[in-house]
């Protein structure tokens, strides 16, 4: 484990930043983990005023948070009683963290 991966784990474990979550892969048992949830906003600095980035949710998680699994589109991340569908999962260049792009799923999506 690199120092950056260890630092990502410390940040996610911090109760002021991280929150408990449950990752549910397409195949296999659910995995309890900790993530840092943030709200995505449109890119205010895009050329011509048209943003390529949409409003939604992102979660940062250490790569170690999911055990042997690699998060993928269509899987679920549950935080509290809210289910989010994973729309994308990107690992950083040094393999320390995943950034998960999320949308509300199920009944929660109607109120969004």
C-alpha positions as CSV (number, residue, x, y, z in Angstrom):
1,X,0.0,0.0,0.0
2,X,1.3,3.4,-0.9
3,X,1.3,6.4,1.4
4,X,-1.4,7.9,-0.8
5,X,-3.6,4.9,-0.5
6,X,-3.1,4.9,3.3
7,X,-4.0,8.6,3.4
8,X,-7.2,8.0,1.4
9,X,-8.1,5.3,4.0
10,X,-7.5,7.7,6.9
11,X,-9.7,10.4,5.2
12,X,-12.6,8.0,4.5
13,X,-12.4,6.7,8.1
14,X,-12.6,10.3,9.5
15,X,-16.1,10.7,10.9
16,X,-16.1,14.4,9.8
17,X,-15.5,13.4,6.2
18,X,-16.4,9.8,5.6
19,X,-19.7,8.1,5.9
20,X,-20.6,4.4,6.2
21,X,-21.9,2.8,3.0
22,X,-22.7,-0.6,1.5
23,X,-21.4,-1.5,-1.9
24,X,-23.5,-4.2,-3.7
25,X,-21.7,-5.7,-6.7
26,X,-23.6,-7.4,-9.5
27,X,-22.4,-10.8,-8.3
28,X,-21.3,-11.5,-4.8
29,X,-22.1,-10.4,-1.3
30,X,-22.6,-6.7,-0.2
31,X,-19.4,-5.1,1.1
32,X,-19.6,-2.5,4.0
33,X,-17.2,0.4,3.3
34,X,-16.6,4.1,4.0
35,X,-16.8,6.8,1.3
36,X,-16.7,10.6,1.1
37,X,-19.9,11.7,-0.6
38,X,-20.0,15.0,-2.5
39,X,-22.4,16.9,-4.7
40,X,-21.4,17.4,-8.3
41,X,-22.1,20.8,-9.8
42,X,-21.9,21.8,-13.5
43,X,-18.5,23.1,-14.6
44,X,-18.7,26.9,-14.3
45,X,-15.6,27.4,-16.4
46,X,-16.5,25.5,-19.5
47,X,-16.1,27.2,-22.9
48,X,-19.2,28.8,-24.4
49,X,-21.2,28.3,-21.2
50,X,-22.1,24.7,-22.0
51,X,-21.1,22.4,-19.3
52,X,-19.9,18.9,-19.9
53,X,-20.5,18.0,-16.3
54,X,-23.9,17.5,-14.9
55,X,-25.3,17.9,-11.5
56,X,-25.3,14.7,-9.4
57,X,-23.3,12.9,-6.8
58,X,-19.8,11.5,-6.5
59,X,-18.2,9.3,-3.9
60,X,-14.5,9.0,-3.3
61,X,-13.3,5.7,-1.7
62,X,-10.0,4.1,-1.2
63,X,-9.4,1.3,-3.6
64,X,-9.1,-1.0,-0.6
65,X,-12.7,-0.2,0.5
66,X,-14.2,-2.8,-1.9
67,X,-12.0,-5.8,-1.2
68,X,-11.4,-7.8,-4.3
69,X,-14.2,-6.1,-6.2
70,X,-13.8,-3.3,-8.8
71,X,-16.9,-1.1,-8.8
72,X,-18.8,-0.9,-12.2
73,X,-21.7,0.8,-13.9
74,X,-25.1,-0.5,-12.8
75,X,-24.0,-1.6,-9.3
76,X,-25.3,-0.1,-6.1
77,X,-23.9,2.0,-3.3
78,X,-26.2,2.5,-0.4
79,X,-25.6,5.3,2.1
80,X,-28.0,5.4,5.0
81,X,-31.4,4.5,3.5
82,X,-30.6,6.0,0.1
83,X,-29.6,3.8,-2.9
84,X,-27.3,5.2,-5.5
85,X,-26.6,3.6,-8.9
86,X,-23.0,3.7,-9.9
87,X,-22.8,5.3,-13.4
88,X,-19.1,5.3,-13.6
89,X,-16.0,4.3,-11.6
90,X,-12.6,5.8,-12.2
91,X,-9.5,4.7,-10.5
92,X,-6.9,7.5,-10.0
93,X,-3.5,7.1,-11.8
94,X,-1.7,5.8,-8.7
95,X,-4.5,3.3,-7.7
96,X,-5.2,5.0,-4.4
97,X,-8.8,5.9,-4.8
98,X,-11.9,5.4,-6.9
99,X,-14.2,8.2,-7.9
100,X,-17.7,6.9,-8.3
101,X,-20.2,8.9,-10.3
102,X,-23.7,8.2,-8.8
103,X,-27.3,8.8,-9.5
104,X,-30.3,8.2,-7.2
105,X,-32.0,5.0,-7.9
106,X,-35.4,3.5,-7.0
107,X,-38.0,5.5,-5.1
108,X,-35.3,8.1,-4.1
109,X,-34.9,9.2,-7.7
110,X,-38.5,10.6,-7.9
111,X,-37.7,13.2,-5.3
112,X,-34.5,14.4,-6.9
